[in-house]
């Protein structure tokens, strides 16, 4: 497989990110139009969940492709990829 782990699903990710971009524009519009706070917060939550879903998908692709390939090679490359993935997971958990 050429490219990154997500390459096979690149168009799906782009479609989802464009949808999220539309959600964020909608949030801007809601604030501009002085919408009710709880309605804005509800939409912020939806956009956040959508981004988290993209992140989980990318992480799964990274583990299945990049990390699995590095582990098969072994050595320092494997250690570095596992650490990189663990750090990414930690960032996602904190967010």
Jmol script that loads the backbone (N, CA, C; Angstrom):
load data "model"
ATOM      1  N   UNK A   1       0.848  -1.183   0.000  1.00  0.00           N
ATOM      2  CA  UNK A   1       0.000   0.000   0.000  1.00  0.00           C
ATOM      3  C   UNK A   1       0.887   1.237   0.000  1.00  0.00           C
ATOM      4  N   UNK A   2       0.633   2.159  -0.885  1.00  0.00           N
ATOM      5  CA  UNK A   2       1.375   3.405  -0.966  1.00  0.00           C
ATOM      6  C   UNK A   2       0.737   4.441  -0.044  1.00  0.00           C
ATOM      7  N   UNK A   3       1.539   5.380   0.400  1.00  0.00           N
ATOM      8  CA  UNK A   3       1.017   6.469   1.203  1.00  0.00           C
ATOM      9  C   UNK A   3       0.869   6.107   2.664  1.00  0.00           C
ATOM     10  N   UNK A   4       0.016   6.830   3.317  1.00  0.00           N
ATOM     11  CA  UNK A   4      -0.224   6.655   4.744  1.00  0.00           C
ATOM     12  C   UNK A   4      -1.340   5.643   4.967  1.00  0.00           C
ATOM     13  N   UNK A   5      -1.538   5.254   6.209  1.00  0.00           N
ATOM     14  CA  UNK A   5      -2.560   4.269   6.545  1.00  0.00           C
ATOM     15  C   UNK A   5      -3.961   4.681   6.129  1.00  0.00           C
ATOM     16  N   UNK A   6      -4.229   5.960   6.130  1.00  0.00           N
ATOM     17  CA  UNK A   6      -5.571   6.446   5.794  1.00  0.00           C
ATOM     18  C   UNK A   6      -5.788   6.638   4.296  1.00  0.00           C
ATOM     19  N   UNK A   7      -4.758   6.459   3.496  1.00  0.00           N
ATOM     20  CA  UNK A   7      -4.823   6.778   2.068  1.00  0.00           C
ATOM     21  C   UNK A   7      -5.994   6.097   1.368  1.00  0.00           C
ATOM     22  N   UNK A   8      -6.255   4.855   1.711  1.00  0.00           N
ATOM     23  CA  UNK A   8      -7.351   4.130   1.061  1.00  0.00           C
ATOM     24  C   UNK A   8      -8.718   4.752   1.362  1.00  0.00           C
ATOM     25  N   UNK A   9      -8.822   5.483   2.473  1.00  0.00           N
ATOM     26  CA  UNK A   9     -10.091   6.098   2.872  1.00  0.00           C
ATOM     27  C   UNK A   9     -10.021   7.624   2.859  1.00  0.00           C
ATOM     28  N   UNK A  10      -9.056   8.151   2.136  1.00  0.00           N
ATOM     29  CA  UNK A  10      -8.815   9.591   2.121  1.00  0.00           C
ATOM     30  C   UNK A  10     -10.063  10.390   1.760  1.00  0.00           C
ATOM     31  N   UNK A  11     -10.767   9.973   0.735  1.00  0.00           N
ATOM     32  CA  UNK A  11     -11.960  10.711   0.308  1.00  0.00           C
ATOM     33  C   UNK A  11     -13.042  10.705   1.375  1.00  0.00           C
ATOM     34  N   UNK A  12     -13.164   9.595   2.102  1.00  0.00           N
ATOM     35  CA  UNK A  12     -14.132   9.532   3.203  1.00  0.00           C
ATOM     36  C   UNK A  12     -13.765  10.531   4.301  1.00  0.00           C
ATOM     37  N   UNK A  13     -12.478  10.587   4.635  1.00  0.00           N
ATOM     38  CA  UNK A  13     -12.038  11.543   5.653  1.00  0.00           C
ATOM     39  C   UNK A  13     -12.259  12.983   5.196  1.00  0.00           C
ATOM     40  N   UNK A  14     -11.949  13.260   3.946  1.00  0.00           N
ATOM     41  CA  UNK A  14     -12.162  14.616   3.438  1.00  0.00           C
ATOM     42  C   UNK A  14     -13.639  14.994   3.470  1.00  0.00           C
ATOM     43  N   UNK A  15     -14.497  14.063   3.116  1.00  0.00           N
ATOM     44  CA  UNK A  15     -15.942  14.316   3.146  1.00  0.00           C
ATOM     45  C   UNK A  15     -16.400  14.630   4.571  1.00  0.00           C
ATOM     46  N   UNK A  16     -15.931  13.835   5.526  1.00  0.00           N
ATOM     47  CA  UNK A  16     -16.307  14.057   6.925  1.00  0.00           C
ATOM     48  C   UNK A  16     -15.775  15.387   7.430  1.00  0.00           C
ATOM     49  N   UNK A  17     -14.532  15.729   7.067  1.00  0.00           N
ATOM     50  CA  UNK A  17     -13.955  16.993   7.513  1.00  0.00           C
ATOM     51  C   UNK A  17     -14.671  18.193   6.891  1.00  0.00           C
ATOM     52  N   UNK A  18     -15.110  18.053   5.659  1.00  0.00           N
ATOM     53  CA  UNK A  18     -15.883  19.145   5.033  1.00  0.00           C
ATOM     54  C   UNK A  18     -17.226  19.332   5.750  1.00  0.00           C
ATOM     55  N   UNK A  19     -17.819  18.229   6.161  1.00  0.00           N
ATOM     56  CA  UNK A  19     -19.075  18.306   6.902  1.00  0.00           C
ATOM     57  C   UNK A  19     -18.844  19.014   8.245  1.00  0.00           C
ATOM     58  N   UNK A  20     -17.746  18.691   8.906  1.00  0.00           N
ATOM     59  CA  UNK A  20     -17.405  19.336  10.180  1.00  0.00           C
ATOM     60  C   UNK A  20     -17.131  20.820   9.956  1.00  0.00           C
ATOM     61  N   UNK A  21     -16.464  21.132   8.859  1.00  0.00           N
ATOM     62  CA  UNK A  21     -16.209  22.538   8.524  1.00  0.00           C
ATOM     63  C   UNK A  21     -17.534  23.296   8.398  1.00  0.00           C
ATOM     64  N   UNK A  22     -18.514  22.661   7.792  1.00  0.00           N
ATOM     65  CA  UNK A  22     -19.841  23.277   7.687  1.00  0.00           C
ATOM     66  C   UNK A  22     -20.476  23.465   9.056  1.00  0.00           C
ATOM     67  N   UNK A  23     -20.282  22.485   9.944  1.00  0.00           N
ATOM     68  CA  UNK A  23     -20.807  22.615  11.307  1.00  0.00           C
ATOM     69  C   UNK A  23     -20.172  23.818  12.011  1.00  0.00           C
ATOM     70  N   UNK A  24     -18.877  23.988  11.845  1.00  0.00           N
ATOM     71  CA  UNK A  24     -18.178  25.094  12.498  1.00  0.00           C
ATOM     72  C   UNK A  24     -18.648  26.429  11.923  1.00  0.00           C
ATOM     73  N   UNK A  25     -18.858  26.473  10.624  1.00  0.00           N
ATOM     74  CA  UNK A  25     -19.414  27.713  10.039  1.00  0.00           C
ATOM     75  C   UNK A  25     -20.800  27.997  10.609  1.00  0.00           C
ATOM     76  N   UNK A  26     -21.571  26.942  10.806  1.00  0.00           N
ATOM     77  CA  UNK A  26     -22.888  27.098  11.418  1.00  0.00           C
ATOM     78  C   UNK A  26     -22.783  27.652  12.829  1.00  0.00           C
ATOM     79  N   UNK A  27     -21.774  27.211  13.560  1.00  0.00           N
ATOM     80  CA  UNK A  27     -21.546  27.745  14.907  1.00  0.00           C
ATOM     81  C   UNK A  27     -21.228  29.239  14.857  1.00  0.00           C
ATOM     82  N   UNK A  28     -20.395  29.628  13.914  1.00  0.00           N
ATOM     83  CA  UNK A  28     -20.074  31.049  13.765  1.00  0.00           C
ATOM     84  C   UNK A  28     -21.335  31.850  13.487  1.00  0.00           C
ATOM     85  N   UNK A  29     -22.155  31.305  12.632  1.00  0.00           N
ATOM     86  CA  UNK A  29     -23.414  31.968  12.284  1.00  0.00           C
ATOM     87  C   UNK A  29     -24.312  32.089  13.513  1.00  0.00           C
ATOM     88  N   UNK A  30     -24.375  31.015  14.299  1.00  0.00           N
ATOM     89  CA  UNK A  30     -25.205  31.030  15.507  1.00  0.00           C
ATOM     90  C   UNK A  30     -24.740  32.113  16.473  1.00  0.00           C
ATOM     91  N   UNK A  31     -23.438  32.236  16.668  1.00  0.00           N
ATOM     92  CA  UNK A  31     -22.907  33.263  17.561  1.00  0.00           C
ATOM     93  C   UNK A  31     -23.199  34.650  16.978  1.00  0.00           C
ATOM     94  N   UNK A  32     -22.975  34.801  15.686  1.00  0.00           N
ATOM     95  CA  UNK A  32     -23.237  36.079  15.030  1.00  0.00           C
ATOM     96  C   UNK A  32     -24.694  36.490  15.173  1.00  0.00           C
ATOM     97  N   UNK A  33     -25.589  35.515  15.147  1.00  0.00           N
ATOM     98  CA  UNK A  33     -27.031  35.801  15.230  1.00  0.00           C
ATOM     99  C   UNK A  33     -27.547  35.783  16.665  1.00  0.00           C
ATOM    100  N   UNK A  34     -26.634  35.726  17.648  1.00  0.00           N
ATOM    101  CA  UNK A  34     -27.004  35.729  19.065  1.00  0.00           C
ATOM    102  C   UNK A  34     -27.959  34.608  19.439  1.00  0.00           C
ATOM    103  N   UNK A  35     -27.662  33.402  18.956  1.00  0.00           N
ATOM    104  CA  UNK A  35     -28.488  32.239  19.294  1.00  0.00           C
ATOM    105  C   UNK A  35     -28.353  31.921  20.783  1.00  0.00           C
ATOM    106  N   UNK A  36     -29.285  31.133  21.255  1.00  0.00           N
ATOM    107  CA  UNK A  36     -29.326  30.715  22.657  1.00  0.00           C
ATOM    108  C   UNK A  36     -28.081  29.891  22.994  1.00  0.00           C
ATOM    109  N   UNK A  37     -27.471  30.198  24.137  1.00  0.00           N
ATOM    110  CA  UNK A  37     -26.201  29.573  24.545  1.00  0.00           C
ATOM    111  C   UNK A  37     -26.252  28.046  24.496  1.00  0.00           C
ATOM    112  N   UNK A  38     -27.294  27.459  25.029  1.00  0.00           N
ATOM    113  CA  UNK A  38     -27.390  26.001  25.094  1.00  0.00           C
ATOM    114  C   UNK A  38     -27.464  25.403  23.693  1.00  0.00           C
ATOM    115  N   UNK A  39     -28.126  26.076  22.784  1.00  0.00           N
ATOM    116  CA  UNK A  39     -28.180  25.588  21.400  1.00  0.00           C
ATOM    117  C   UNK A  39     -26.784  25.598  20.767  1.00  0.00           C
ATOM    118  N   UNK A  40     -26.010  26.640  21.050  1.00  0.00           N
ATOM    119  CA  UNK A  40     -24.642  26.707  20.531  1.00  0.00           C
ATOM    120  C   UNK A  40     -23.795  25.601  21.149  1.00  0.00           C
ATOM    121  N   UNK A  41     -23.908  25.436  22.451  1.00  0.00           N
ATOM    122  CA  UNK A  41     -23.138  24.399  23.134  1.00  0.00           C
ATOM    123  C   UNK A  41     -23.474  23.007  22.618  1.00  0.00           C
ATOM    124  N   UNK A  42     -24.731  22.783  22.297  1.00  0.00           N
ATOM    125  CA  UNK A  42     -25.143  21.496  21.732  1.00  0.00           C
ATOM    126  C   UNK A  42     -24.446  21.251  20.405  1.00  0.00           C
ATOM    127  N   UNK A  43     -24.355  22.284  19.584  1.00  0.00           N
ATOM    128  CA  UNK A  43     -23.688  22.146  18.293  1.00  0.00           C
ATOM    129  C   UNK A  43     -22.173  22.023  18.442  1.00  0.00           C
ATOM    130  N   UNK A  44     -21.605  22.696  19.444  1.00  0.00           N
ATOM    131  CA  UNK A  44     -20.171  22.544  19.722  1.00  0.00           C
ATOM    132  C   UNK A  44     -19.896  21.089  20.095  1.00  0.00           C
ATOM    133  N   UNK A  45     -20.744  20.518  20.916  1.00  0.00           N
ATOM    134  CA  UNK A  45     -20.595  19.118  21.314  1.00  0.00           C
ATOM    135  C   UNK A  45     -20.657  18.193  20.107  1.00  0.00           C
ATOM    136  N   UNK A  46     -21.578  18.444  19.210  1.00  0.00           N
ATOM    137  CA  UNK A  46     -21.708  17.614  18.005  1.00  0.00           C
ATOM    138  C   UNK A  46     -20.456  17.717  17.134  1.00  0.00           C
ATOM    139  N   UNK A  47     -19.941  18.916  16.960  1.00  0.00           N
ATOM    140  CA  UNK A  47     -18.726  19.103  16.151  1.00  0.00           C
ATOM    141  C   UNK A  47     -17.531  18.439  16.817  1.00  0.00           C
ATOM    142  N   UNK A  48     -17.452  18.546  18.133  1.00  0.00           N
ATOM    143  CA  UNK A  48     -16.364  17.910  18.878  1.00  0.00           C
ATOM    144  C   UNK A  48     -16.404  16.401  18.712  1.00  0.00           C
ATOM    145  N   UNK A  49     -17.579  15.813  18.846  1.00  0.00           N
ATOM    146  CA  UNK A  49     -17.731  14.362  18.675  1.00  0.00           C
ATOM    147  C   UNK A  49     -17.361  13.947  17.255  1.00  0.00           C
ATOM    148  N   UNK A  50     -17.724  14.752  16.278  1.00  0.00           N
ATOM    149  CA  UNK A  50     -17.386  14.436  14.891  1.00  0.00           C
ATOM    150  C   UNK A  50     -15.874  14.448  14.683  1.00  0.00           C
ATOM    151  N   UNK A  51     -15.195  15.445  15.257  1.00  0.00           N
ATOM    152  CA  UNK A  51     -13.732  15.496  15.158  1.00  0.00           C
ATOM    153  C   UNK A  51     -13.085  14.322  15.889  1.00  0.00           C
ATOM    154  N   UNK A  52     -13.634  13.969  17.032  1.00  0.00           N
ATOM    155  CA  UNK A  52     -13.106  12.823  17.777  1.00  0.00           C
ATOM    156  C   UNK A  52     -13.255  11.540  16.969  1.00  0.00           C
ATOM    157  N   UNK A  53     -14.338  11.420  16.258  1.00  0.00           N
ATOM    158  CA  UNK A  53     -14.558  10.248  15.416  1.00  0.00           C
ATOM    159  C   UNK A  53     -13.523  10.163  14.300  1.00  0.00           C
ATOM    160  N   UNK A  54     -13.218  11.292  13.690  1.00  0.00           N
ATOM    161  CA  UNK A  54     -12.176  11.333  12.662  1.00  0.00           C
ATOM    162  C   UNK A  54     -10.837  10.944  13.279  1.00  0.00           C
ATOM    163  N   UNK A  55     -10.548  11.483  14.444  1.00  0.00           N
ATOM    164  CA  UNK A  55      -9.276  11.191  15.114  1.00  0.00           C
ATOM    165  C   UNK A  55      -9.140   9.708  15.423  1.00  0.00           C
ATOM    166  N   UNK A  56     -10.198   9.088  15.912  1.00  0.00           N
ATOM    167  CA  UNK A  56     -10.161   7.655  16.227  1.00  0.00           C
ATOM    168  C   UNK A  56      -9.943   6.842  14.951  1.00  0.00           C
ATOM    169  N   UNK A  57     -10.607   7.223  13.893  1.00  0.00           N
ATOM    170  CA  UNK A  57     -10.424   6.527  12.618  1.00  0.00           C
ATOM    171  C   UNK A  57      -8.998   6.625  12.115  1.00  0.00           C
ATOM    172  N   UNK A  58      -8.428   7.824  12.183  1.00  0.00           N
ATOM    173  CA  UNK A  58      -7.042   8.013  11.751  1.00  0.00           C
ATOM    174  C   UNK A  58      -6.078   7.231  12.645  1.00  0.00           C
ATOM    175  N   UNK A  59      -6.364   7.203  13.929  1.00  0.00           N
ATOM    176  CA  UNK A  59      -5.518   6.446  14.845  1.00  0.00           C
ATOM    177  C   UNK A  59      -5.572   4.949  14.538  1.00  0.00           C
ATOM    178  N   UNK A  60      -6.755   4.443  14.278  1.00  0.00           N
ATOM    179  CA  UNK A  60      -6.890   3.025  13.912  1.00  0.00           C
ATOM    180  C   UNK A  60      -6.103   2.708  12.645  1.00  0.00           C
ATOM    181  N   UNK A  61      -6.209   3.595  11.656  1.00  0.00           N
ATOM    182  CA  UNK A  61      -5.477   3.405  10.407  1.00  0.00           C
ATOM    183  C   UNK A  61      -3.962   3.441  10.669  1.00  0.00           C
ATOM    184  N   UNK A  62      -3.531   4.360  11.520  1.00  0.00           N
ATOM    185  CA  UNK A  62      -2.106   4.486  11.837  1.00  0.00           C
ATOM    186  C   UNK A  62      -1.599   3.212  12.527  1.00  0.00           C
ATOM    187  N   UNK A  63      -2.358   2.721  13.476  1.00  0.00           N
ATOM    188  CA  UNK A  63      -1.944   1.505  14.179  1.00  0.00           C
ATOM    189  C   UNK A  63      -1.882   0.310  13.234  1.00  0.00           C
ATOM    190  N   UNK A  64      -2.879   0.179  12.389  1.00  0.00           N
ATOM    191  CA  UNK A  64      -2.955  -0.972  11.489  1.00  0.00           C
ATOM    192  C   UNK A  64      -1.901  -0.920  10.390  1.00  0.00           C
ATOM    193  N   UNK A  65      -1.504   0.262  10.000  1.00  0.00           N
ATOM    194  CA  UNK A  65      -0.574   0.404   8.877  1.00  0.00           C
ATOM    195  C   UNK A  65       0.834   0.737   9.357  1.00  0.00           C
ATOM    196  N   UNK A  66       1.027   1.931   9.850  1.00  0.00           N
ATOM    197  CA  UNK A  66       2.361   2.425  10.188  1.00  0.00           C
ATOM    198  C   UNK A  66       2.985   1.676  11.360  1.00  0.00           C
ATOM    199  N   UNK A  67       2.220   1.519  12.436  1.00  0.00           N
ATOM    200  CA  UNK A  67       2.772   0.857  13.617  1.00  0.00           C
ATOM    201  C   UNK A  67       2.972  -0.631  13.351  1.00  0.00           C
ATOM    202  N   UNK A  68       2.013  -1.270  12.711  1.00  0.00           N
ATOM    203  CA  UNK A  68       2.148  -2.703  12.418  1.00  0.00           C
ATOM    204  C   UNK A  68       3.359  -2.972  11.525  1.00  0.00           C
ATOM    205  N   UNK A  69       3.571  -2.124  10.519  1.00  0.00           N
ATOM    206  CA  UNK A  69       4.739  -2.288   9.649  1.00  0.00           C
ATOM    207  C   UNK A  69       6.041  -2.104  10.427  1.00  0.00           C
ATOM    208  N   UNK A  70       6.074  -1.105  11.300  1.00  0.00           N
ATOM    209  CA  UNK A  70       7.278  -0.851  12.091  1.00  0.00           C
ATOM    210  C   UNK A  70       7.555  -1.993  13.062  1.00  0.00           C
ATOM    211  N   UNK A  71       6.510  -2.521  13.670  1.00  0.00           N
ATOM    212  CA  UNK A  71       6.680  -3.643  14.604  1.00  0.00           C
ATOM    213  C   UNK A  71       7.207  -4.864  13.859  1.00  0.00           C
ATOM    214  N   UNK A  72       6.726  -5.077  12.650  1.00  0.00           N
ATOM    215  CA  UNK A  72       7.216  -6.207  11.851  1.00  0.00           C
ATOM    216  C   UNK A  72       8.713  -6.062  11.554  1.00  0.00           C
ATOM    217  N   UNK A  73       9.171  -4.805  11.388  1.00  0.00           N
ATOM    218  CA  UNK A  73      10.599  -4.559  11.150  1.00  0.00           C
ATOM    219  C   UNK A  73      11.408  -4.702  12.436  1.00  0.00           C
ATOM    220  N   UNK A  74      10.758  -4.362  13.549  1.00  0.00           N
ATOM    221  CA  UNK A  74      11.426  -4.484  14.840  1.00  0.00           C
ATOM    222  C   UNK A  74      12.420  -3.380  15.114  1.00  0.00           C
ATOM    223  N   UNK A  75      13.136  -3.521  16.211  1.00  0.00           N
ATOM    224  CA  UNK A  75      14.195  -2.597  16.565  1.00  0.00           C
ATOM    225  C   UNK A  75      13.728  -1.236  17.008  1.00  0.00           C
ATOM    226  N   UNK A  76      14.599  -0.259  16.829  1.00  0.00           N
ATOM    227  CA  UNK A  76      14.335   1.109  17.275  1.00  0.00           C
ATOM    228  C   UNK A  76      13.172   1.741  16.521  1.00  0.00           C
ATOM    229  N   UNK A  77      13.005   1.381  15.252  1.00  0.00           N
ATOM    230  CA  UNK A  77      11.878   1.913  14.465  1.00  0.00           C
ATOM    231  C   UNK A  77      10.557   1.520  15.098  1.00  0.00           C
ATOM    232  N   UNK A  78      10.458   0.265  15.519  1.00  0.00           N
ATOM    233  CA  UNK A  78       9.233  -0.210  16.166  1.00  0.00           C
ATOM    234  C   UNK A  78       9.009   0.532  17.473  1.00  0.00           C
ATOM    235  N   UNK A  79      10.045   0.655  18.270  1.00  0.00           N
ATOM    236  CA  UNK A  79       9.927   1.357  19.550  1.00  0.00           C
ATOM    237  C   UNK A  79       9.468   2.797  19.348  1.00  0.00           C
ATOM    238  N   UNK A  80      10.032   3.458  18.350  1.00  0.00           N
ATOM    239  CA  UNK A  80       9.684   4.858  18.084  1.00  0.00           C
ATOM    240  C   UNK A  80       8.228   4.987  17.636  1.00  0.00           C
ATOM    241  N   UNK A  81       7.770   4.083  16.772  1.00  0.00           N
ATOM    242  CA  UNK A  81       6.380   4.152  16.291  1.00  0.00           C
ATOM    243  C   UNK A  81       5.392   3.857  17.404  1.00  0.00           C
ATOM    244  N   UNK A  82       5.711   2.912  18.264  1.00  0.00           N
ATOM    245  CA  UNK A  82       4.825   2.595  19.390  1.00  0.00           C
ATOM    246  C   UNK A  82       4.752   3.794  20.330  1.00  0.00           C
ATOM    247  N   UNK A  83       5.891   4.416  20.610  1.00  0.00           N
ATOM    248  CA  UNK A  83       5.906   5.610  21.478  1.00  0.00           C
ATOM    249  C   UNK A  83       5.119   6.747  20.841  1.00  0.00           C
ATOM    250  N   UNK A  84       5.307   6.936  19.550  1.00  0.00           N
ATOM    251  CA  UNK A  84       4.567   7.980  18.830  1.00  0.00           C
ATOM    252  C   UNK A  84       3.063   7.754  18.939  1.00  0.00           C
ATOM    253  N   UNK A  85       2.628   6.502  18.753  1.00  0.00           N
ATOM    254  CA  UNK A  85       1.206   6.174  18.852  1.00  0.00           C
ATOM    255  C   UNK A  85       0.700   6.372  20.280  1.00  0.00           C
ATOM    256  N   UNK A  86       1.489   5.958  21.263  1.00  0.00           N
ATOM    257  CA  UNK A  86       1.088   6.134  22.661  1.00  0.00           C
ATOM    258  C   UNK A  86       0.938   7.616  22.996  1.00  0.00           C
ATOM    259  N   UNK A  87       1.849   8.442  22.493  1.00  0.00           N
ATOM    260  CA  UNK A  87       1.763   9.886  22.721  1.00  0.00           C
ATOM    261  C   UNK A  87       0.513  10.476  22.071  1.00  0.00           C
ATOM    262  N   UNK A  88       0.199  10.002  20.869  1.00  0.00           N
ATOM    263  CA  UNK A  88      -1.009  10.483  20.175  1.00  0.00           C
ATOM    264  C   UNK A  88      -2.263  10.091  20.954  1.00  0.00           C
ATOM    265  N   UNK A  89      -2.283   8.873  21.465  1.00  0.00           N
ATOM    266  CA  UNK A  89      -3.422   8.421  22.261  1.00  0.00           C
ATOM    267  C   UNK A  89      -3.555   9.276  23.520  1.00  0.00           C
ATOM    268  N   UNK A  90      -2.437   9.558  24.172  1.00  0.00           N
ATOM    269  CA  UNK A  90      -2.467  10.400  25.371  1.00  0.00           C
ATOM    270  C   UNK A  90      -3.032  11.778  25.061  1.00  0.00           C
ATOM    271  N   UNK A  91      -2.651  12.355  23.926  1.00  0.00           N
ATOM    272  CA  UNK A  91      -3.189  13.673  23.535  1.00  0.00           C
ATOM    273  C   UNK A  91      -4.687  13.594  23.306  1.00  0.00           C
ATOM    274  N   UNK A  92      -5.149  12.526  22.689  1.00  0.00           N
ATOM    275  CA  UNK A  92      -6.584  12.374  22.441  1.00  0.00           C
ATOM    276  C   UNK A  92      -7.365  12.204  23.735  1.00  0.00           C
ATOM    277  N   UNK A  93      -6.805  11.466  24.659  1.00  0.00           N
ATOM    278  CA  UNK A  93      -7.475  11.234  25.937  1.00  0.00           C
ATOM    279  C   UNK A  93      -7.576  12.539  26.739  1.00  0.00           C
ATOM    280  N   UNK A  94      -6.548  13.358  26.662  1.00  0.00           N
ATOM    281  CA  UNK A  94      -6.545  14.632  27.398  1.00  0.00           C
ATOM    282  C   UNK A  94      -7.481  15.658  26.781  1.00  0.00           C
ATOM    283  N   UNK A  95      -7.774  15.527  25.494  1.00  0.00           N
ATOM    284  CA  UNK A  95      -8.578  16.563  24.834  1.00  0.00           C
ATOM    285  C   UNK A  95     -10.052  16.411  25.103  1.00  0.00           C
TER     286      UNK A  95
END
end "model"
wireframe off; spacefill off
backbone 0.3
color backbone group
